[in-house]
């Protein structure tokens, strides 16, 4: 399996994840365990929760 890594702000990640979900492309949003601000950590956690529920079954 190959991977694409998206680097950027939570807002950029959400744009990409929304595009993928709208086009029925299977993907996972995973924690990168990076050094992020507390505000960004909350945003990333929200994205993981939002898109883990909408990802089509593999």
Buried (B, 14 or more C-beta within 10 A) or exposed (E): EEEEEEEEEBEEBBEBBBEBBEEEEEBEBEEEEEEBEEEBBEBBEEBBEBBEEEBEEE
